[in-house]
Amino acid sequence: MIGNPSCYQNVIPALCWIFINQPFHLQTFASSLQSEILQLVLNNPNFLNENIEMNNLVESVRYGLKSLLNNEDYLLNHDLFNNLLQSLPKLNPIYAKNIQLMKCKSSSIENYSNEITVRVHDKVGLVNIGNTCYLNAIMQALYACTKFRMCVLNCDTLSLNNELLKSLQNLFAFLALSQRPYYRPERFWLQAKPSYFERNQQQDCQEFLRHLLDTLHEEAKKQIQNEFNVDFVKQHLMGTCVHISKCLTCLSITKSQDLFYDLSIGFNEQSSTINEQQKCFDLQSLIDHAFAWESLNNENQLACDTCQIKQDGLRRMFLTSHPNYLILLLKRFVHNRLTGKYEKCLDRTTLPELIKLLTINETFISYQLKAIVVHHGLSMNSGHYYAFVNFNNDDLIDKTNTNYIGWWLFNDTHVEHLTFEHVCAHFQRFQSATPYVLIFEKEIQETETNVTQLPILPYVQTVVDRDNQLYTQEQKRRSRSSRSADMSDVSEPYLRNTGCKDQSPDRGPPCIF
């Protein structure tokens, strides 16, 4: 690809810009880049002497690698990048000067324009509009729930009196089709947040998620249900559980049934651990413990209706209806009775890509890990949220481009492709970065068929298409702009990220890898 002259005019300048201003993208394809450069130099030693643009590209790679190596704290594979840097051919110093000039020029543009002019993937970030990282992380995780997302995008909201669903559909449409690198979810935030959530205040992403799903569910119940208008939350994200209680005195059994959006998983000392010294709990063991028989005694005795007094007893929970997407909440924040405050549990857990749940019929249902919402911080009242999301082929709008399959980091406007090994290594590196909300997708049974992508409704697509045209016009205007360009030229929904008020130390690195 590097040696193909037909790509010089447009691709090479774009790659130079990326490597100079966003060198972390080098981590996505460093190995293949190294092999291509070596093959190119060996096959045609005079090639670089004949191509100014190729020289600029090599120097921009050198500049980006040095930037990465100077920030070793966030670099996972130092040796790979150091070897790649050493393998680059030595060039005339004039080209290094060209790169410095390009960096100065782009830095001056960034002083007044927030726009990233080159996108190297099909993912769209979300602007933090004032401590709204909790919303951004949750919505990127929900967007990856393919069946739920498709229902939202293909719902005829024109005939519904449901502003929350309309704003959710609009948000998902921009995440699916926008050509912008990131989107400002102002309208959705106003519709989705609880009334007591204020801008620029720390909020709990799990509390927001429950409020969002509950509101969507309650609004759907008000509508006429038919094949074109269904309760998407109930269909894909809601499950049913049965609590069974048994009195050990009279042996009577009582049952109660509940609906749930998520299951809370505690860190129980009786659960098995992988490493006792570092307190790394096995997630499957924690899940199994949550569904095991629990003894009710001492201060926690069972109130037996038959005996009419409290008795020792047993209690257990079974799932009777398994949602397509299972949401697990790890109980990270524990109330300290002595201080009266909630303290964060920093104990680590394994991250199995597959878990199994026992059904009431003593059979197992498998779930695959789909998304991880991370709380990076030391307390309930501070920190930062971001998400790791796994996309498979069913999630792609464009099925022909399989380069975007796999794990992605969504840290507000920062979006990055990585491997599951990188995800696991991240939690090893940062002690205060802990999985908080996990989303698992139910495995397709042999009798079921894979989900089929449906075309997005025309009126939904039209809204995004119009904005894409506007974005193209903005890009053309910016290319002709000077340093004194007016910020009013930037479309309002996409202004600069205002970020989290809580930047350090709990927020974590601005670029994690």
C-alpha positions, 0 to 999 in steps of 0.5 A: 500500500505504501508503495502505490503512487496512486494514493500519494495525492490525498492519502499521504498528506492525511497520514502525515497529519495523523502521525504528527497530531494523533500519534497514538494511531500508530499503535493500531498498525505498527507491526504492519507498518514496520514490515511495509517500510522495510520491504519498500526500502529493500526492494527499491533503495532509491525510492525515497530519494525520488519521492518527496511525499514519501520522505515526509511520511517517513519523517512524520512516522519518526516524529509520532514514534518519538512522541509516543516513546516520550510518553512511556507511561501510556505505551504498552509495547515499548520495544515494538515502537523502539524497533520501528523507530530504529528501522526507519531510514535516515533522510535529509534533515530538510524533511524533519524541518518540514514536519516541524513546520507542519506541526506548528501550522496544525497547532495554530489551527487547533487554537481556534478550531476543535475539528479533527479533519481526518477520520481513520475509522467509522466510530463517532465519539461524544463530547463531554458537555460538563461532567457528562462522561457517565452518559457518554460511556453508557451510551457507547455501551448501549449503542453496541447492543445491536438488536436494541440499537436496530429497534431504536433506529427503525422505530417510526417515532413520527407517530409517537409522543415520546421525546426521549425515544426521538432524541435517543434515535437521533443520537444513535443515528449520528453514531451510526452515520455521521462523518464527524469525529464526535457528536455533542449530545446536548438534546439527549442529555436534556431529555434523558437525565433525571431532574436532579442531575445538574451539569458539571456535577459528578454523577453515577453512571449506573444511576443514570442507566437505570433511570434511562431504561426505566423511563424508556420502559414506562413511556413505551407502556403508554403507547399502543404496542404493535409490530412497529412499536414495541417495548425495546427495553423489555424485549432486549434489556429486561429480564425476570428473576424468581426469589425462592425462600425456604423456612428451615423450621416448617419447610414452607417455600415462598416465591416472588417474581421481579423484573430487573434491568441489571444484576448487582454482583458483590465482592464476597470473601467466600468467592474464589480468587485468582491471586490472594495477595492482589485480591483478584476475584474470579468473575464467574465465581462471583456470579455463581455465588450471587445465584447460590443458596444464602443462609438467613440467620441471626439478625438476617432471619427469614420472616416466615408467614407460616410460623408467624415469627422470624426463623432461620432460612435459605434464599436463592435467586433464579433467572426465569427470563434471560435478556438478550443483553445482560447488564451486571453492576459490580458493587464497587461502592460500599457504605462504611458504617463508621465513617458514614461514607461510601468507599470504593472497592479497588479489588480486581476481577477477571474479565472472561469473554464468556460467562454461563448462567444457571437456569431454573431448569438446571441448564446453562445459558452462555453470554459473551462480553460486549462492553465494559464501563470503567470508573477511573477514580478513588471515590464515588464523588470523583473520577471519570467514566469511559467504555471499552466496547466490542464490535463484531460483524453484526454491528457494522453498518458497512459489512465490507469493512471488517477492519473495525471489528474488535475492541474499541476505547470510547473516552469522550471524544477520544476513540481508539481501536485496540485488542482485548489484551490491551484492555486487560493490560489497562486495568493492570496498569491503573489501580483506580481504573476498575470495571463498574458496569458490564454488558454481556450478549446472549449467545445465539442458540442453534435454533436462532438466526443471526441478526440482520441489519435493517435499513435506517428509516429515510427520515432518520437518515436524512437528518444525518445526511444534511449534517454531513453536507454541512460538515463538508462545507465547514471543512472547506471553509476551515481549509481557507480560514486564517488564525483569526477565524471566528468560532461562530463558524463552528456548528453549535452541536459540536463545540469543544469538549468542556471535559470533566471538572475532575481532571486529576488524579482520578480522571486518568490519562487523556490518551490511555494507550 
